[in-house]
Amino acid sequence: MKVIYDNYDITDLVRSVEWSGDLQQVARTLTVTLINTANGISPLLAFKNGKIIRFFDDKELFRGFLFKIDKNQAGEVTLTCYDANVYLLKNADTMKFVKKKASEIIKHICSTFKIPIGPIADTGYVIPKHIFREKTLAEMSFTALTTTRKHNGRRFFISNNLGKFTLAEMKVPNAKLIIESGRNLLSLSVSESIEETKTRVKVIGGTDKKPVTVTVQNDSLARQYGVMQHVERADEKLNKAQLQKLASQLLKDMGKVATDMTLESLGINEITAGSVIQVYNKMTGINGTYYVNSDTHHYENGVHTMSLNISSSPNLAEVAYEEA
């Protein structure tokens, strides 16, 4: 483990490090706890907000900026840092996009505010129109991705790699990262819920004077759980076939029993929010592939552990578009 502050190696001062992320957030967080004194009287370093912080564990895992400094009379210091994606939260603007993909919207946003860009996946769906008024760049990005997901079913997540914004499609490959009892699993709790399940979806298009309505239902789920209907207003320019496709995609996404899990295990640096992993535990009956929604890695005294929230479907940020 190594921590670099503004080109100074401060590893010997560090007590512990937490490195975390969440699919609901645009930026990952690094929290460093350290002792900044040799004599208990004066500090060794004068930490300043805005400086670059880097964290290594075999390889560089985090590169970001110091945003908060907490310190006390005993010389104990906690540094809170975020990667460069934090500037999507720290900036707001008014923008209009016509016939643009979410990937094109995000590229424009990052370029305008000089946020370094890495690989950006092509999101495919062309959004007819999105007008954003006094919205943060994060809200704009999540809204465009939510609209895309509703229309083509493709899921994308935001991350940052060594200082550069990235957008990747979330797929389900053969998960090679495994957590199981008797190997690396420390604890596991499981929740299965139909609280957010929908068995019927109604989509309303057209105009107020000439509405076009499409309704689709999962008969099997409706018999099992009852009718639970979602209603959504769609772009008035969509034809009936497009409304049917949208309704079917919404029902596919919403017509599921949610399986949500929290686990603790020995740490694996490759497992972060957006990862796909395999989990095996006989007591809870968990045996399969799951998405990582959030992760917190803890490093202290040479021991690396992690806490994960995982689920059968990724818990991506949902920001519905509202006509400005």
C-alpha positions in Angstrom: 0.0 0.0 0.0 1.3 3.5 -0.9 -0.3 7.0 -0.6 1.2 9.9 -2.5 0.2 13.5 -1.6 1.3 16.2 -4.0 4.4 14.1 -5.0 5.2 13.4 -1.3 5.1 9.7 -0.2 3.1 9.9 3.1 2.7 6.1 3.5 4.6 5.9 6.7 2.2 8.4 8.3 -1.0 6.5 7.2 -3.0 4.4 9.7 -5.8 3.3 7.4 -7.3 3.9 4.0 -10.9 3.5 2.7 -11.5 3.5 -1.0 -15.2 3.4 -2.1 -17.6 3.9 -4.9 -21.3 3.5 -5.7 -23.3 3.2 -9.0 -25.5 6.0 -7.7 -22.5 8.4 -7.6 -20.3 9.8 -10.3 -17.1 9.9 -8.3 -15.1 7.4 -6.1 -13.9 8.5 -2.7 -10.6 8.0 -0.9 -10.4 8.6 2.8 -7.0 8.5 4.4 -6.4 8.5 8.2 -3.0 9.4 9.4 -0.8 10.8 12.2 0.8 14.1 11.0 3.3 14.7 13.8 6.6 13.2 15.1 6.7 15.0 18.5 3.0 15.6 19.4 3.6 19.4 19.2 3.9 20.4 15.5 2.7 19.0 12.2 5.0 17.4 9.7 3.1 18.5 6.6 0.7 21.4 5.8 -2.0 19.7 3.8 -3.9 21.9 1.4 -7.3 21.3 -0.4 -7.1 20.9 -4.1 -3.8 18.9 -4.2 -3.6 15.6 -6.0 -3.7 12.4 -4.0 -2.8 9.0 -5.4 -3.3 5.6 -3.9 -1.5 2.3 -4.8 -2.0 -1.3 -3.9 0.3 -3.2 -6.3 -0.9 -0.8 -8.9 -2.5 2.7 -8.9 -6.1 2.4 -7.9 -7.1 6.0 -7.3 -6.1 9.5 -8.6 -8.0 12.5 -7.4 -8.2 15.7 -5.4 -8.2 16.6 -1.7 -11.5 18.2 -0.8 -11.7 18.0 3.0 -9.1 18.1 5.8 -10.1 17.1 9.4 -7.5 17.4 12.1 -7.2 17.6 15.9 -4.8 18.7 18.6 -3.2 15.2 18.8 -2.0 15.4 15.2 -4.6 13.0 13.8 -5.7 13.9 10.3 -8.4 12.6 8.0 -8.2 13.5 4.3 -11.3 13.1 2.1 -10.6 13.0 -1.6 -12.6 12.5 -4.8 -11.6 11.5 -8.4 -12.1 14.0 -11.2 -15.7 13.0 -11.8 -16.6 15.1 -8.7 -16.6 18.1 -11.0 -19.8 16.7 -12.6 -21.4 17.4 -9.2 -19.7 20.7 -8.6 -20.9 22.4 -11.8 -24.4 23.2 -13.0 -25.6 24.8 -16.2 -28.5 25.2 -18.7 -28.1 23.1 -21.9 -30.2 22.0 -24.8 -29.6 18.8 -26.8 -31.5 17.8 -30.0 -31.1 14.4 -31.6 -28.1 13.4 -29.6 -27.0 10.1 -28.0 -26.3 10.1 -24.3 -22.7 9.4 -25.1 -22.6 12.5 -27.3 -24.2 14.6 -24.5 -21.7 13.4 -22.0 -18.7 14.0 -24.3 -20.0 17.6 -24.8 -20.5 18.1 -21.1 -17.0 16.9 -20.2 -15.4 18.9 -23.0 -17.1 22.1 -22.1 -16.0 21.8 -18.5 -12.5 20.4 -19.4 -13.0 17.1 -17.5 -10.5 14.7 -19.0 -12.1 12.0 -21.1 -11.2 8.3 -21.4 -13.1 5.6 -23.3 -16.8 6.5 -23.9 -19.1 3.6 -25.0 -21.6 4.4 -27.8 -25.0 4.4 -26.1 -26.9 3.8 -29.4 -30.3 5.5 -28.8 -30.7 8.9 -30.3 -32.6 11.1 -27.8 -35.1 13.4 -29.7 -34.7 16.3 -27.3 -33.5 17.0 -23.8 -33.5 20.5 -22.3 -31.8 21.0 -18.9 -32.2 24.1 -16.9 -30.0 24.8 -13.9 -29.0 21.1 -13.6 -25.7 19.7 -12.4 -23.6 17.9 -15.0 -24.2 14.7 -13.1 -28.0 15.1 -13.3 -27.7 15.7 -17.0 -25.6 12.6 -17.5 -27.8 10.3 -15.4 -30.9 11.6 -17.1 -29.6 10.9 -20.6 -28.5 7.4 -19.5 -31.9 6.7 -17.9 -33.7 7.7 -21.1 -31.4 5.5 -23.1 -32.0 2.5 -20.8 -35.8 2.9 -21.1 -35.7 2.8 -24.8 -33.1 0.2 -25.7 -32.6 -1.7 -22.5 -28.8 -1.0 -22.5 -27.2 -0.1 -19.2 -24.1 2.1 -18.9 -22.2 3.2 -15.8 -19.9 6.1 -15.1 -16.4 5.6 -13.7 -13.0 7.2 -13.7 -9.7 5.6 -14.6 -6.5 7.4 -13.5 -8.0 10.9 -13.8 -10.1 10.3 -16.9 -13.9 10.0 -17.1 -15.1 6.7 -18.6 -18.5 5.3 -19.7 -18.8 1.6 -20.1 -21.7 -0.7 -20.9 -22.8 -3.0 -18.1 -22.9 -6.6 -19.5 -23.0 -10.0 -17.8 -19.8 -11.8 -18.8 -18.6 -15.0 -17.2 -17.7 -13.7 -13.8 -14.3 -14.9 -12.8 -14.2 -13.1 -9.4 -15.6 -15.5 -6.8 -16.7 -15.0 -3.2 -17.7 -18.1 -1.2 -18.0 -19.5 2.3 -14.9 -21.2 3.5 -12.7 -19.2 1.2 -13.0 -15.5 1.5 -16.6 -14.7 2.6 -16.8 -13.2 6.1 -20.5 -12.4 6.4 -23.6 -12.2 4.2 -27.2 -10.9 4.6 -29.9 -11.3 2.0 -33.2 -9.5 1.2 -35.8 -10.6 -1.4 -38.5 -8.0 -2.1 -41.4 -7.2 -4.5 -41.7 -3.7 -3.0 -40.7 -2.1 -6.3 -41.9 -4.8 -8.6 -44.4 -3.9 -11.4 -46.6 -6.4 -13.2 -48.3 -4.0 -15.6 -47.0 -0.9 -17.5 -49.0 1.8 -19.2 -47.3 4.3 -21.5 -49.1 7.4 -22.7 -48.0 9.2 -25.8 -49.5 11.6 -28.2 -51.0 14.9 -27.0 -53.6 15.8 -24.3 -56.2 16.1 -27.1 -55.2 12.9 -28.9 -53.5 10.6 -26.4 -52.0 7.2 -27.6 -52.0 4.6 -24.8 -50.2 1.3 -24.7 -50.5 -1.2 -21.9 -48.5 -4.4 -21.4 -48.8 -6.9 -18.6 -46.9 -9.9 -17.2 -49.8 -12.3 -16.6 -47.7 -14.8 -14.7 -46.5 -12.2 -12.2 -49.9 -10.6 -12.0 -51.4 -13.9 -10.9 -48.7 -14.4 -8.4 -48.4 -11.0 -6.9 -51.4 -9.0 -8.1 -51.7 -6.1 -10.4 -49.1 -3.4 -9.7 -49.1 -0.8 -12.5 -46.5 1.8 -13.5 -47.7 4.7 -15.6 -45.3 6.9 -17.7 -45.7 9.8 -20.1 -43.6 9.4 -23.3 -42.4 11.8 -25.9 -45.4 12.8 -28.0 -43.5 12.2 -31.2 -43.3 8.4 -30.6 -45.6 6.2 -32.7 -47.6 3.3 -31.4 -44.9 0.7 -32.3 -42.3 2.8 -30.4 -44.6 3.2 -27.4 -45.1 -0.6 -27.4 -41.4 -1.2 -27.4 -40.9 1.3 -24.6 -43.6 -0.3 -22.5 -42.2 -3.8 -23.0 -38.7 -2.7 -22.0 -40.0 -1.0 -18.9 -42.0 -4.1 -17.9 -38.9 -6.2 -18.5 -36.9 -4.0 -16.2 -39.6 -3.6 -13.5 -41.1 -7.0 -13.5 -38.6 -8.7 -11.3 -38.2 -9.8 -7.7 -35.3 -7.7 -6.3 -32.6 -9.7 -4.5 -30.4 -7.3 -2.5 -27.3 -8.5 -0.5 -24.7 -7.0 1.8 -21.5 -8.9 2.4 -18.1 -8.6 3.9 -15.1 -10.5 2.6 -11.4 -10.5 2.2 -10.5 -7.7 -0.2 -10.1 -8.0 -3.9 -9.0 -4.7 -5.6 -10.6 -5.7 -8.9 -14.1 -5.7 -7.4 -15.6 -2.3 -7.5 -19.1 -0.8 -8.2 -20.1 -2.0 -11.7 -18.3 -5.4 -11.4 -20.0 -8.7 -11.9 -19.1 -11.4 -9.4 -20.1 -15.0 -8.4 -21.2 -15.6 -4.8 -21.8 -19.0 -3.1 -23.3 -19.6 0.3 -25.3 -22.7 1.1 -27.1 -21.3 4.2 -28.8 -18.4 2.3 -29.2 -20.4 -0.9 -27.1 -17.8 -2.8 -25.5 -19.4 -5.8 -24.9 -17.3 -8.9 -23.8 -14.1 -10.6 -24.5 -10.7 -9.1 -23.8 -7.0 -9.8 -21.8 -4.9 -7.4 -23.8 -1.7 -6.6 -21.4 -0.2 -4.1 -18.1 -1.1 -2.5 -15.9 0.0 0.4 -12.4 -1.3 0.6 -10.6 -1.0 4.0 -6.8 -1.2 4.3 -5.2 -1.2 7.8 -2.2 -3.0 9.4 -1.6 -4.9 6.2 -5.1 -6.3 6.1 -7.5 -5.6 3.2 -11.2 -6.3 3.6 -14.2 -5.0 1.7 -17.9 -4.5 2.2 -20.2 -4.9 -0.9 -23.8 -4.2 -1.7 -24.8 -6.6 -4.6 -28.0 -7.5 -6.3 -29.5 -9.5 -9.2 -30.0 -6.3 -11.2 -27.7 -3.3 -11.1 -28.9 -0.4 -8.9 -28.1 2.3 -11.4 -29.0 6.0 -10.8 -32.5 6.7 -12.2 -33.2 10.3 -13.1 -36.3 10.6 -15.2 -36.4 13.4 -17.8 -38.9 16.3 -17.1 -39.7 18.7 -19.8 -38.2 22.1 -18.9 
